[in-house]
Amino acid sequence: MAPAGPATTPAAPSAWSPLRNALFRNLWIATIVSNVGTWMQDVGAGWLMTSLSSSPSMVALVEAADSIPMMLLALPAGAVADIVDRRRLLIAVQVYLLLVAGALGILTLLGVTTAWVLLGFVFALGVGAAMMMPAWSAIVPDLVRPDELSSAVALNSVAINVSRAIGPAIAGVLVAVVGAWLVFVLNALSYVGILAVLVRWQREHRKSTLPAERFLSAIRVGMRFVMHTHALQVVLIRGASFFVFASATWSLFPLIVRRELGRGPEIYGLLLTCIGIGAVGGAMLLPRVRAKVSRDALVAGASALYAIAALALGHVHNVGLLAVAMLLTGVAWISILSALQVSAQMTLPPWVRARGLAAFVVVFMGGMALGSILWGQVATHIGIPAALTTAAVGMALAIALTWRFKLGQHEVLDFTPSMDWPLPVLAETPEPDVPVMVTIGYRIQADKRTEFVAAMQGVREMRRRNGAYFWQLFHDSEDPTRFVETFMDESWLEHLRQHERASVADREIQRRAKQYLIEGETTKSSHWLADRES
């Protein structure tokens, strides 16, 4: 959850400074507790499935059932989170998760949980997580000062991985001594802390003067933003190429411990704890590493490290050596996830933040879900060690094939609303849903036409990102210095939203094009409303 706003100085606040904010501190602590419950739930579900079915495909389906809702629902959830009050949405989702997790615990205690019942409940919990994740990621800038966003992101990573270190170890013991039902019940109770903090949070919900976006339109606009933001597309490509292979480790892990090592849930929990410890250590080291290497090199190096650890998991049977391999897995995992999340956040203005992060979630969880199904089938046919070897080789090939898609050190854009787009002059009030065509005339220096056309490609992407579904630049056949920019919006309301969305970064894009105007000339714009009878 990295900052989408400007970074004016390389000097960063203390890594712990956001914890001085009582609201962030309380939510951070409550999140650790809730995430401990979630990791306990994951261990309980994975191990319970090995008791209900010995099929690698069924065990791998646990990971898939958890991930598929994210893949299917993240974009709609992101649209909802950008439309409604995110605090109220999060409260509703926490209540839902508490009830579902509690019901699974009771049914398991009564002994009526079958393999397919377990998958159904895991899927239902995944639905709740899918509805929560975009909104949760998008509220971080509301909790801390802009200059503390980077530190807040790092602390969130620490919280996730502290819980990863604690939860599996506790769950392994509880499952072995009492049974999986107890970890399901404790997971339900873990949502109470977050609920208490959210209920007490008096968040000011920023309301536009315009009506809220419609659900389907919000999804279309969000997808349009993703399709016309190259830097975000690079993040998604690099993420997909990693997650689909990385999923092999997570989906086959319970069977590796039970079948290949012949050990119980306590060793399963211990090795998962090692991943969490490695991730916490990695999160602490990341600031120094990022100062010395590019994000591209960091992701490539961490992917290679993850592949080596996957090979060890498939072929090493010594628990001590596997613990070291899992520590390295944690370091690699947090390094890659952090680099990709920071790169994604830096491309997202507030009005589309949840939808943009939802696209990342779709790639992340989609890769994990589809990869889990794939590697479960592969392991069924060629065995677990061969499946992990294949995944590790695929990960190494992906590094080479995606190297040309550079994450780099993307410019931190200023998404502060510029508020310098004048409202259109109207002879009559348009219908809110009437389609709009905007034309803007330019008179360009004769010897700067090529440079102007090149600069206007940035304007094109900016218009499309902000909501236009059509854009074209025309020039006059009689006077080659005259150009007309044309773009179309779905409705009058959507066009007015573009006025609200215009940022300082957008103004800079327009300035680069306008510098080629003939001296003394200004742009001339007209707004054309669709004739309902045409």
Residue pairs with C-beta under 8 A, 6 or more apart in sequence:
1 137
1 140
1 149
1 152
1 153
1 156
1 341
1 345
1 357
2 149
2 150
2 153
2 341
2 342
2 343
2 344
2 345
2 346
3 141
3 146
3 149
3 150
3 153
3 345
3 346
3 412
4 141
4 345
4 346
4 347
4 348
4 349
4 350
4 353
4 413
4 415
5 141
5 146
5 149
5 412
5 414
5 415
5 416
6 146
6 412
6 413
6 414
6 416
7 150
7 412
12 147
12 150
12 151
12 287
13 147
13 148
13 151
14 151
15 151
15 154
15 155
15 287
16 151
16 155
17 148
17 151
18 24
18 25
18 28
18 143
18 144
18 148
18 151
18 152
18 155
19 25
19 28
19 155
21 143
21 144
21 148
23 143
23 197
23 201
24 143
24 144
24 152
26 197
27 143
27 194
27 197
27 198
27 201
28 155
28 156
28 159
29 193
30 193
30 194
30 196
30 197
31 156
31 159
31 163
31 194
32 159
32 162
32 163
33 163
33 190
33 193
33 194
34 163
34 190
34 191
34 193
34 194
35 159
35 160
35 163
35 164
35 167
36 163
36 166
36 167
36 170
36 190
37 101
37 167
37 186
37 187
37 188
37 189
37 190
37 191
38 163
38 167
38 187
38 190
39 163
39 164
39 166
39 167
39 168
39 171
39 272
39 276
40 167
40 168
40 170
40 171
40 174
40 183
40 186
40 187
41 101
41 125
41 171
41 183
41 184
41 187
42 66
42 167
42 168
42 171
43 167
43 168
43 171
43 172
43 175
43 183
43 265
43 268
43 269
43 272
44 171
44 174
44 175
44 180
44 183
44 184
44 187
45 62
45 66
45 118
45 122
45 180
46 59
46 62
46 63
46 253
46 254
46 268
47 175
47 180
47 254
47 258
47 265
47 268
48 108
48 113
48 118
48 175
48 180
49 58
49 59
49 61
49 62
49 115
49 118
49 254
50 59
50 254
50 255
50 258
52 58
52 113
52 114
52 115
52 118
53 59
53 115
55 380
56 252
56 255
56 376
56 379
56 380
56 384
57 373
57 376
57 377
57 380
58 115
58 376
59 251
59 252
59 254
59 255
59 376
60 251
60 252
60 372
60 373
60 375
60 376
60 377
60 379
61 119
61 372
61 373
61 376
62 118
62 119
62 122
62 251
62 254
63 247
63 250
63 251
63 368
63 369
63 372
64 251
64 369
64 370
64 372
64 373
64 376
65 119
65 120
65 122
65 123
65 126
66 122
66 123
66 125
66 126
66 129
66 369
67 126
67 247
67 365
67 366
67 368
67 369
67 372
68 123
68 126
68 365
68 369
69 123
69 126
69 127
69 129
69 130
69 365
70 126
70 129
70 130
70 133
70 361
70 362
70 364
70 365
70 366
70 369
71 362
71 365
71 366
71 369
71 370
72 130
73 127
73 130
73 131
74 130
74 133
74 134
74 358
74 359
74 361
74 362
74 365
75 219
75 222
75 223
75 355
75 358
75 359
75 362
76 215
76 219
77 130
77 131
77 132
77 133
77 134
77 135
77 354
77 358
78 134
78 222
78 354
78 355
78 356
78 357
78 358
78 359
78 361
79 213
79 215
79 218
79 219
79 222
79 354
79 355
79 358
80 89
80 131
80 135
80 215
81 89
81 134
81 135
81 138
81 354
81 355
81 358
82 138
82 213
82 218
82 222
82 351
82 352
82 353
82 354
82 355
83 212
83 213
83 215
83 218
84 212
85 203
85 205
86 135
86 138
86 139
86 142
86 203
86 205
86 354
87 139
87 198
87 201
87 203
87 205
89 131
89 135
90 132
90 135
90 136
90 139
90 194
90 198
91 195
91 198
91 199
93 128
93 131
93 132
93 135
94 132
94 191
94 194
94 195
94 198
95 191
95 195
96 128
96 131
97 125
97 128
97 129
97 132
97 188
97 191
98 188
98 189
98 191
98 192
98 195
99 188
100 121
100 124
100 125
100 128
101 125
101 184
101 185
101 187
101 188
101 191
102 184
102 185
102 188
103 121
104 113
104 118
104 121
104 125
104 184
105 181
105 182
105 183
105 184
105 185
105 187
105 188
106 181
106 185
107 113
107 117
107 121
108 179
108 180
108 181
108 184
109 179
109 181
109 185
113 121
130 361
130 365
133 357
133 358
133 361
134 354
134 355
134 357
134 358
134 361
135 354
137 353
137 354
137 357
138 353
138 354
138 357
140 149
140 152
140 153
140 156
141 149
141 350
141 353
142 203
143 152
144 151
144 152
150 342
153 338
153 341
153 342
153 345
154 283
154 286
154 287
154 338
157 279
157 283
157 334
157 337
157 338
158 280
158 283
158 284
160 279
161 276
161 279
161 280
161 282
161 283
161 330
161 334
162 276
162 280
163 276
164 272
164 273
164 275
164 276
164 279
164 330
165 273
165 276
165 277
165 279
165 280
166 273
166 276
167 272
167 276
168 268
168 269
168 270
168 271
168 272
168 273
168 276
169 269
169 270
169 272
169 273
170 183
170 269
171 183
171 265
171 269
172 264
172 265
172 266
172 267
172 268
172 269
172 270
172 272
173 265
173 266
173 269
174 182
174 183
174 186
175 182
175 183
175 265
175 269
176 264
176 265
176 266
208 497
208 500
210 493
210 496
210 497
210 500
211 432
211 493
213 221
213 497
217 490
217 491
217 494
218 355
219 355
220 469
220 490
221 352
221 355
221 467
221 494
222 352
222 355
222 356
222 358
222 359
223 359
224 464
224 465
224 467
224 469
225 232
225 352
225 355
225 356
225 465
225 466
226 232
226 233
226 236
226 355
226 356
226 359
227 233
227 464
228 461
228 464
228 465
229 347
229 356
229 461
229 465
230 461
231 343
231 346
231 347
231 410
232 344
232 347
232 348
232 356
232 359
234 343
234 405
234 406
234 407
235 340
235 343
235 344
235 347
235 360
235 407
236 359
236 360
236 363
237 402
237 405
238 299
238 340
238 402
238 405
238 407
239 340
239 360
239 363
239 364
239 367
240 363
240 366
240 367
241 398
241 401
241 402
242 299
242 303
242 306
242 336
242 367
242 395
242 398
243 363
243 364
243 366
243 367
243 368
243 371
244 367
244 370
244 371
244 374
244 394
245 307
245 371
245 391
245 392
245 394
245 395
245 398
246 306
246 333
246 367
246 368
246 371
246 391
246 395
247 367
247 368
247 369
247 370
247 371
247 372
247 374
247 375
248 310
248 371
248 375
248 387
248 388
248 390
248 391
249 306
249 309
249 310
249 313
249 329
249 388
249 391
250 368
250 372
251 368
251 371
251 372
251 375
251 376
252 375
252 376
252 379
252 384
252 387
252 388
253 268
253 271
253 272
253 313
254 268
255 379
255 384
256 313
256 314
256 384
257 263
257 264
257 267
257 268
257 271
258 264
258 268
259 384
260 317
260 384
260 385
261 267
261 317
261 319
261 322
263 319
267 319
270 319
270 323
271 319
271 322
271 323
271 326
272 326
274 323
274 324
274 326
274 327
274 330
275 326
275 327
275 329
275 330
275 333
276 330
277 327
277 330
278 326
278 327
278 328
278 329
278 330
278 331
278 333
278 334
279 330
279 331
279 333
279 334
280 330
280 334
281 327
281 330
281 331
282 330
282 331
282 332
282 333
282 334
282 335
283 334
283 338
285 331
286 334
286 335
286 338
289 298
289 335
290 298
290 339
293 301
294 407
294 408
294 409
295 339
295 342
295 343
295 407
295 408
295 409
296 403
296 406
296 407
296 408
298 335
298 336
298 339
299 335
299 336
299 339
299 340
299 407
300 399
300 403
301 335
302 331
302 332
302 333
302 335
302 336
302 339
303 332
303 336
303 395
303 396
303 398
303 399
304 395
304 396
304 399
305 328
305 331
305 332
306 328
306 329
306 332
306 333
306 336
306 395
307 391
307 392
307 393
307 395
307 396
308 325
308 328
308 392
309 325
309 326
309 328
309 329
309 332
310 329
310 388
310 391
310 392
310 395
311 388
311 389
311 392
312 321
312 322
312 325
313 322
313 325
313 326
313 329
313 388
314 384
314 385
314 386
314 387
314 388
314 389
314 392
315 385
315 388
315 389
316 322
316 325
339 407
340 360
340 407
341 360
343 407
343 410
344 356
344 357
344 360
345 353
345 357
346 410
346 412
346 413
347 356
347 410
347 413
348 356
348 357
348 415
349 413
349 415
349 501
349 503
349 505
350 415
351 497
351 500
351 501
375 387
375 391
378 386
378 387
378 390
379 386
379 387
382 390
413 503
413 505
414 503
414 504
414 505
414 508
415 503
415 504
415 505
416 503
416 504
417 500
417 501
417 502
417 503
418 502
418 503
418 504
418 506
418 507
419 502
420 502
420 507
421 498
421 499
421 502
423 496
423 499
424 525
424 527
430 436
430 492
430 529
431 492
431 532
432 491
432 492
432 493
433 491
433 492
433 493
434 491
434 492
434 529
434 530
434 532
435 488
435 489
435 490
435 491
435 529
435 530
436 488
436 489
436 491
436 492
436 494
436 495
436 527
436 528
436 529
436 530
437 486
437 487
437 488
437 527
437 528
437 530
438 486
438 487
438 488
438 489
438 495
438 525
438 526
438 527
438 528
439 484
439 485
439 486
439 525
439 526
439 528
440 484
440 485
440 486
440 523
440 524
440 525
440 526
441 482
441 483
441 484
441 485
441 523
441 524
441 525
442 452
442 482
442 483
442 484
442 485
442 513
442 514
442 517
442 521
442 523
443 481
443 482
443 483
443 517
443 518
443 521
444 452
444 481
444 482
444 483
444 516
444 517
444 518
445 452
445 481
445 516
445 517
445 518
446 480
446 481
448 516
449 475
449 480
449 481
449 516
451 516
452 483
452 513
452 516
453 473
455 512
455 513
455 515
455 516
456 473
456 483
456 485
456 513
458 509
458 512
458 513
459 485
459 509
459 510
459 513
460 471
460 473
462 506
462 509
462 510
463 471
463 487
463 498
464 471
466 498
466 501
466 502
466 506
467 489
467 490
467 494
467 495
467 497
467 498
467 501
468 487
468 488
468 489
468 498
469 488
469 489
469 490
470 486
470 487
470 488
471 485
471 486
471 487
471 488
472 485
472 486
472 487
473 483
473 484
473 485
473 486
474 483
474 484
474 486
475 482
475 483
475 484
476 482
476 483
476 484
481 518
489 495
489 498
492 529
495 527
514 523
517 523
